[in-house]
Amino acid sequence: MQVWMVLVGVGLVGLSVYDAVSTTMAVSSAAGPITSRVGGSIWRVARRLAASPRSSVLTAAGPVILMATIVVWVLLLWVGWWLVFAAEPGAVVSTSGSVPASGWERVYFTAYTLFTLGNGDFKPVGAGWQVATGAAAANGLVLVTMAITYVIPVVTAVTERRQQAATISGIGLTAQDLLVNSWDGSTLRFLDQPLMRFAEDINRTAQRHLTYPCLHFFHSAERSDEFAVSVAALDEALTIITLTVDEHARPHRAAVGAARAAIARLLAIIEAGFHDGADRSPPPPDLTPLREAGIPIVDEGFHDRLADLDGRRRVLYGFTTGSTWAWEEAVETISR
């Protein structure tokens, strides 16, 4: 018996199982080690190939990463168990003449064992190899079932995330639009109920980024459906409210606080698992559209107070530009 083949094979099987469990069941800010590298590599290639944020290459990247993740798990499992069964010349023989299976025949034997396709033209010899065959069948059944059941909630989460982005964008695409469109002539209290709903939605999506790390790589070709950009516009609108809008004209502080806290939790997850803060802050927002709409602005010391949020805005900037949308194009009107 080739012991090294058994050890390498068991290692590959263990890596496949660990990566699958880490990605699908562990509530953490990143996927398993293999999935993280595969997803990150495909996304970087897609970004280089994309001519614009509306490129079909980017919209295809998320599904490709999801499918590539499952393929990697299956291949690691397949190669690992093949090495185990190939370690002993007499471990697998033909059912007709008891002739030892060749290398390629063991690839076939491993496949129909893992995918529980029933008895084939080959069989294991001896109690130890029979137990190994049973373990491989159970291993394949569990991992393939895990992979299939992982896809459905990911697709659901992607759909709901786009819906959340569209709901925010429905009020306004940019931070300034969100405020101007919510202004009723005297206050911004129109935002009270939407902000509470946004807080609930963003909290749910933040938890899904933990449960389904590949969710981060799903991209929308439409600005109004892109979650990262819509959240950035919303948070910048909240920044303008808390730093410059007259206190009597603001939405209820509980609504603002709930939405602000939900976005902070999302950004913490994004920073831990996907993006460090950008190397610079986004430019300060232009308050002119708000003044023109009649919203009472108290901007004395605005830039100093904005500097206190530098860390938060850097992560927000990285989250937005990481989705390939330019901040100046998609999030807000920038003062010049």
RODO-2510 file (C-alpha; in nm, 4 decimals, decimal comma):
residues 336
     n   res          X          Y          Z
     1     m     0,0000     0,0000     0,0000
     2     q     0,1148     0,3523    -0,0836
     3     v     0,0657     0,5231     0,2528
     4     w     0,1401     0,8686     0,1139
     5     m    -0,1523     0,8366    -0,1278
     6     v    -0,3863     0,7535     0,1594
     7     l    -0,2588     1,0478     0,3628
     8     v    -0,2863     1,2943     0,0727
     9     g    -0,6284     1,1583    -0,0219
    10     v    -0,7628     1,1852     0,3323
    11     g    -0,6184     1,5369     0,3510
    12     l    -0,8013     1,6427     0,0330
    13     v    -1,1254     1,4886     0,1550
    14     g    -1,0859     1,6660     0,4888
    15     l    -1,0105     1,9967     0,3146
    16     s    -1,3188     1,9632     0,0964
    17     v    -1,5434     1,8869     0,3928
    18     y    -1,3904     2,1628     0,6064
    19     d    -1,4271     2,4212     0,3304
    20     a    -1,7880     2,3188     0,2593
    21     v    -1,8879     2,3247     0,6260
    22     s    -1,7075     2,6566     0,6852
    23     t    -1,8862     2,8114     0,3885
    24     t    -2,2360     2,6707     0,4312
    25     m    -2,2795     2,6193     0,8045
    26     a    -2,0316     2,8320     0,9989
    27     v    -2,1637     3,1819     1,0664
    28     s    -1,8452     3,3769     1,0021
    29     s    -1,7411     3,6766     0,7988
    30     a    -1,5582     3,4737     0,5347
    31     a    -1,5955     3,1544     0,3387
    32     g    -1,3697     2,8521     0,3728
    33     p    -1,0053     2,8864     0,2652
    34     i    -1,0531     2,7323    -0,0810
    35     t    -1,3844     2,9037    -0,1518
    36     s    -1,2424     3,2431    -0,0485
    37     r    -0,9511     3,2109    -0,2884
    38     v    -1,1610     3,0812    -0,5764
    39     g    -1,4245     3,3519    -0,5309
    40     g    -1,1728     3,6319    -0,4898
    41     s    -0,9699     3,5212    -0,7925
    42     i    -1,2710     3,4968    -1,0239
    43     w    -1,3999     3,8339    -0,9056
    44     r    -1,0646     4,0037    -0,9670
    45     v    -1,0501     3,8609    -1,3189
    46     a    -1,4087     3,9746    -1,3847
    47     r    -1,3250     4,3262    -1,2680
    48     r    -1,0257     4,3443    -1,5023
    49     l    -1,2318     4,2239    -1,7975
    50     a    -1,5307     4,4497    -1,7313
    51     a    -1,5439     4,7718    -1,9267
    52     s    -1,8018     4,9317    -1,6955
    53     p    -2,0183     4,8527    -1,3910
    54     r    -2,2925     4,7483    -1,6318
    55     s    -2,0772     4,4798    -1,7915
    56     s    -2,2330     4,1359    -1,8292
    57     v    -1,9000     3,9907    -1,7130
    58     l    -1,9655     4,1283    -1,3646
    59     t    -2,3259     4,0117    -1,3502
    60     a    -2,2124     3,6625    -1,4500
    61     a    -1,9352     3,6536    -1,1892
    62     g    -2,1620     3,5762    -0,8924
    63     p    -2,3291     3,2673    -1,0461
    64     v    -1,9926     3,1498    -1,1826
    65     i    -1,8336     3,1795    -0,8379
    66     l    -2,1214     2,9911    -0,6783
    67     m    -2,0976     2,7062    -0,9302
    68     a    -1,7161     2,7043    -0,9171
    69     t    -1,7347     2,6672    -0,5392
    70     i    -1,9470     2,3539    -0,5690
    71     v    -1,7268     2,2117    -0,8469
    72     v    -1,4152     2,2610    -0,6313
    73     w    -1,5750     2,0763    -0,3389
    74     v    -1,6743     1,7842    -0,5605
    75     l    -1,3361     1,7654    -0,7356
    76     l    -1,1438     1,7704    -0,4087
    77     l    -1,3653     1,4951    -0,2742
    78     w    -1,3368     1,2925    -0,5928
    79     v    -0,9568     1,3192    -0,6201
    80     g    -0,9136     1,2540    -0,2493
    81     w    -1,1136     0,9312    -0,2462
    82     w    -0,9556     0,8209    -0,5753
    83     l    -0,6112     0,8501    -0,4159
    84     v    -0,7317     0,6420    -0,1223
    85     f    -0,8665     0,3645    -0,3462
    86     a    -0,5592     0,3819    -0,5718
    87     a    -0,3198     0,3332    -0,2813
    88     e    -0,3667    -0,0458    -0,2737
    89     p    -0,3479    -0,2406    -0,6060
    90     g    -0,5955    -0,5036    -0,4898
    91     a    -0,8411    -0,2674    -0,3180
    92     v    -1,0828    -0,2511    -0,6129
    93     v    -1,1391    -0,5329    -0,8632
    94     s    -1,3802    -0,6057    -1,1465
    95     t    -1,6993    -0,7876    -1,0489
    96     s    -1,6634    -1,0341    -1,3352
    97     g    -1,3067    -1,1583    -1,3227
    98     s    -1,1694    -1,0084    -0,9994
    99     v    -0,9042    -0,8267    -1,2044
   100     p    -0,7546    -0,5254    -1,0223
   101     a    -0,9025    -0,2006    -1,1537
   102     s    -0,6786     0,0373    -1,3479
   103     g    -0,6262     0,3988    -1,2496
   104     w    -0,9043     0,5287    -1,4732
   105     e    -1,1349     0,2506    -1,3649
   106     r    -1,0824     0,3571    -1,0040
   107     v    -1,1760     0,7138    -1,1061
   108     y    -1,5033     0,5671    -1,2355
   109     f    -1,5500     0,3510    -0,9236
   110     t    -1,4923     0,6549    -0,6993
   111     a    -1,7434     0,8642    -0,8951
   112     y    -2,0318     0,6202    -0,8817
   113     t    -1,9583     0,5515    -0,5138
   114     l    -1,9577     0,9210    -0,4185
   115     f    -2,2687     1,0029    -0,6172
   116     t    -2,4478     0,6889    -0,4942
   117     l    -2,5207     0,5579    -0,8436
   118     g    -2,5447     0,2005    -0,7210
   119     n    -2,3232    -0,0990    -0,7976
   120     g    -2,1041    -0,0749    -1,1055
   121     d    -1,8549    -0,3007    -1,2738
   122     f    -1,6131    -0,2933    -0,9806
   123     k    -1,6202    -0,3804    -0,6128
   124     p    -1,4015    -0,3290    -0,3057
   125     v    -1,2092    -0,6250    -0,1694
   126     g    -1,1884    -0,6916     0,2031
   127     a    -1,3689    -0,5484     0,5035
   128     g    -1,1476    -0,2395     0,5279
   129     w    -1,2062    -0,1314     0,1701
   130     q    -1,5762    -0,2103     0,1978
   131     v    -1,5989     0,0207     0,4992
   132     a    -1,4036     0,2855     0,3062
   133     t    -1,6510     0,2528     0,0166
   134     g    -1,9431     0,3015     0,2524
   135     a    -1,7744     0,6052     0,4084
   136     a    -1,7111     0,7529     0,0633
   137     a    -2,0766     0,7027    -0,0355
   138     a    -2,1972     0,8694     0,2839
   139     n    -1,9445     1,1500     0,2410
   140     g    -2,0558     1,2153    -0,1172
   141     l    -2,4240     1,2077    -0,0285
   142     v    -2,3819     1,4579     0,2544
   143     l    -2,1590     1,6989     0,0629
   144     v    -2,3625     1,6978    -0,2586
   145     t    -2,6851     1,7479    -0,0590
   146     m    -2,5196     2,0314     0,1322
   147     a    -2,4085     2,1953    -0,1918
   148     i    -2,7526     2,1729    -0,3533
   149     t    -2,9326     2,3067    -0,0482
   150     y    -2,6803     2,5920    -0,0314
   151     v    -2,7652     2,7227    -0,3789
   152     i    -3,1369     2,7860    -0,3208
   153     p    -3,1102     3,0230    -0,0199
   154     v    -2,8221     3,2074    -0,1887
   155     v    -3,0415     3,2816    -0,4917
   156     t    -3,3217     3,3922    -0,2578
   157     a    -3,0820     3,6188    -0,0671
   158     v    -2,9564     3,7756    -0,3919
   159     t    -3,3126     3,8493    -0,5027
   160     e    -3,4065     4,0067    -0,1708
   161     r    -3,0877     4,2128    -0,1619
   162     r    -3,1702     4,3617    -0,5024
   163     q    -3,5229     4,4298    -0,3842
   164     q    -3,3869     4,6150    -0,0815
   165     a    -3,1602     4,8237    -0,3048
   166     a    -3,4508     4,9062    -0,5363
   167     t    -3,6660     5,0127    -0,2400
   168     i    -3,3999     5,2565    -0,1202
   169     s    -3,3382     5,3827    -0,4743
   170     g    -3,7118     5,4313    -0,5196
   171     i    -3,6928     5,7246    -0,2791
   172     g    -3,3770     5,8642    -0,4357
   173     l    -3,0677     5,7427    -0,6172
   174     t    -2,8220     5,9777    -0,4496
   175     a    -2,7898     6,0894    -0,0892
   176     q    -2,9184     6,4330    -0,1834
   177     d    -3,2132     6,2909    -0,3774
   178     l    -3,3136     6,0787    -0,0789
   179     l    -3,3410     6,3916     0,1354
   180     v    -3,4904     6,6284    -0,1183
   181     n    -3,7583     6,3770    -0,2188
   182     s    -3,8447     6,3157     0,1470
   183     w    -3,8772     6,6841     0,2330
   184     d    -4,2413     6,7793     0,2956
   185     g    -4,1742     7,1485     0,3324
   186     s    -4,1159     7,1459     0,7050
   187     t    -3,9555     6,8163     0,8129
   188     l    -3,8043     6,4905     0,6937
   189     r    -4,0414     6,2809     0,9059
   190     f    -4,1549     6,0984     0,5923
   191     l    -3,8406     5,8910     0,6422
   192     d    -3,9428     5,7552     0,9844
   193     q    -4,1130     5,4381     0,8639
   194     p    -3,8819     5,3701     0,5656
   195     l    -3,5741     5,3961     0,7886
   196     m    -3,7126     5,1386     1,0327
   197     r    -3,7876     4,9049     0,7412
   198     f    -3,4442     4,9655     0,5894
   199     a    -3,2828     4,8844     0,9248
   200     e    -3,4626     4,5501     0,9400
   201     d    -3,3733     4,4650     0,5798
   202     i    -3,0073     4,5641     0,6132
   203     n    -2,9702     4,3660     0,9361
   204     r    -3,1086     4,0591     0,7596
   205     t    -2,8745     4,1027     0,4637
   206     a    -2,5772     4,1585     0,6955
   207     q    -2,6443     3,8218     0,8590
   208     r    -2,6766     3,6608     0,5173
   209     h    -2,3328     3,7934     0,4232
   210     l    -2,2095     3,5882     0,7179
   211     t    -2,4039     3,2771     0,6229
   212     y    -2,3524     3,3017     0,2455
   213     p    -2,0162     3,4730     0,1831
   214     c    -2,0461     3,4337    -0,1963
   215     l    -2,3406     3,6762    -0,1774
   216     h    -2,0807     3,9525    -0,1786
   217     f    -1,9834     3,8729    -0,5380
   218     f    -2,3276     3,9072    -0,6930
   219     h    -2,3433     4,2266    -0,8939
   220     s    -2,6264     4,4197    -1,0562
   221     a    -2,5867     4,5962    -1,3891
   222     e    -2,8506     4,8508    -1,2883
   223     r    -2,7523     5,1251    -1,0453
   224     s    -3,0950     5,1166    -0,8789
   225     d    -3,0567     4,7457    -0,7948
   226     e    -2,7011     4,7536    -0,6611
   227     f    -2,7123     4,6990    -0,2855
   228     a    -2,3694     4,8397    -0,1957
   229     v    -2,4335     5,1669    -0,3746
   230     s    -2,7855     5,2115    -0,2367
   231     v    -2,6651     5,1473     0,1175
   232     a    -2,3814     5,3967     0,0671
   233     a    -2,6261     5,6620    -0,0553
   234     l    -2,8533     5,5944     0,2424
   235     d    -2,5683     5,6186     0,4922
   236     e    -2,4423     5,9416     0,3408
   237     a    -2,7954     6,0812     0,3633
   238     l    -2,8001     5,9859     0,7321
   239     t    -2,4612     6,1519     0,7762
   240     i    -2,5960     6,4740     0,6258
   241     i    -2,9028     6,4542     0,8515
   242     t    -2,7068     6,4008     1,1722
   243     l    -2,4345     6,6557     1,0974
   244     t    -2,6080     6,9410     0,9185
   245     v    -2,9900     6,9295     0,9152
   246     d    -3,1615     7,1445     1,1754
   247     e    -3,2666     6,9263     1,4694
   248     h    -3,6366     7,0152     1,4401
   249     a    -3,6497     6,9049     1,0758
   250     r    -3,4867     6,5633     1,1187
   251     p    -3,6598     6,2249     1,1131
   252     h    -3,7202     6,0630     1,4534
   253     r    -3,3852     5,9882     1,6133
   254     a    -3,4863     5,6272     1,6845
   255     a    -3,5415     5,5675     1,3131
   256     v    -3,2125     5,7336     1,2205
   257     g    -3,0297     5,5428     1,4955
   258     a    -3,1744     5,2053     1,3898
   259     a    -3,0735     5,2509     1,0268
   260     r    -2,7332     5,3857     1,1228
   261     a    -2,6659     5,0897     1,3540
   262     a    -2,7768     4,8359     1,0916
   263     i    -2,5373     4,9826     0,8353
   264     a    -2,2570     4,9839     1,0937
   265     r    -2,3090     4,6103     1,1519
   266     l    -2,3057     4,5455     0,7780
   267     l    -1,9842     4,7453     0,7324
   268     a    -1,8179     4,5581     1,0198
   269     i    -1,8937     4,2280     0,8452
   270     i    -1,7732     4,3615     0,5099
   271     e    -1,4503     4,4959     0,6607
   272     a    -1,3794     4,1707     0,8476
   273     g    -1,4353     3,9402     0,5529
   274     f    -1,4016     4,1266     0,2251
   275     h    -1,2694     4,4839     0,2209
   276     d    -1,0366     4,6876     0,4345
   277     g    -1,1144     5,0538     0,4467
   278     a    -1,0204     5,2473     0,1357
   279     d    -0,6930     5,4365     0,1379
   280     r    -0,8846     5,7639     0,1285
   281     s    -1,2212     5,9014     0,2282
   282     p    -1,4857     5,9940    -0,0265
   283     p    -1,5216     6,3664    -0,0966
   284     p    -1,7602     6,5673     0,1202
   285     p    -2,1183     6,5846    -0,0063
   286     d    -2,2595     6,8895    -0,1757
   287     l    -2,5220     7,0557     0,0453
   288     t    -2,6409     7,2965    -0,2244
   289     p    -2,9356     7,0810    -0,3465
   290     l    -3,0667     7,0664     0,0114
   291     r    -3,0510     7,4423     0,0550
   292     e    -3,2247     7,4915    -0,2786
   293     a    -3,5031     7,2589    -0,1646
   294     g    -3,5497     7,4644     0,1520
   295     i    -3,4115     7,2088     0,3960
   296     p    -3,2651     7,3980     0,6945
   297     i    -2,8899     7,3376     0,7004
   298     v    -2,6527     7,4218     0,9826
   299     d    -2,3157     7,3606     0,8221
   300     e    -2,0855     7,5415     1,0613
   301     g    -1,8055     7,2985     1,1469
   302     f    -1,9503     7,0397     0,9054
   303     h    -1,6142     6,9325     0,7653
   304     d    -1,4647     6,8914     1,1123
   305     r    -1,7551     6,6712     1,2218
   306     l    -1,7303     6,4777     0,8956
   307     a    -1,3663     6,3997     0,9735
   308     d    -1,4804     6,2169     1,2877
   309     l    -1,6558     5,9651     1,0600
   310     d    -1,3480     5,9093     0,8452
   311     g    -1,3073     5,5401     0,9326
   312     r    -1,6709     5,4569     0,8654
   313     r    -1,6738     5,6459     0,5363
   314     r    -1,3527     5,4738     0,4199
   315     v    -1,5127     5,1313     0,4672
   316     l    -1,8262     5,2564     0,2936
   317     y    -1,6124     5,3891     0,0089
   318     g    -1,4324     5,0554    -0,0256
   319     f    -1,7634     4,8679    -0,0210
   320     t    -1,9012     5,0877    -0,2989
   321     t    -1,5976     5,0962    -0,5252
   322     g    -1,5506     4,7237    -0,4625
   323     s    -1,8812     4,6758    -0,6420
   324     t    -1,7142     4,8649    -0,9332
   325     w    -1,9499     5,1645    -0,9177
   326     a    -1,7756     5,5011    -0,8876
   327     w    -1,8766     5,6971    -0,5791
   328     e    -1,9081     6,0228    -0,7707
   329     e    -2,1315     5,8600    -1,0318
   330     a    -2,3620     5,6586    -0,8134
   331     v    -2,3754     5,7697    -0,4509
   332     e    -2,4141     6,1442    -0,4298
   333     t    -2,3589     6,4877    -0,5728
   334     i    -2,0076     6,5981    -0,4846
   335     s    -1,9138     6,9483    -0,3915
   336     r    -1,6595     7,0997    -0,6273
***
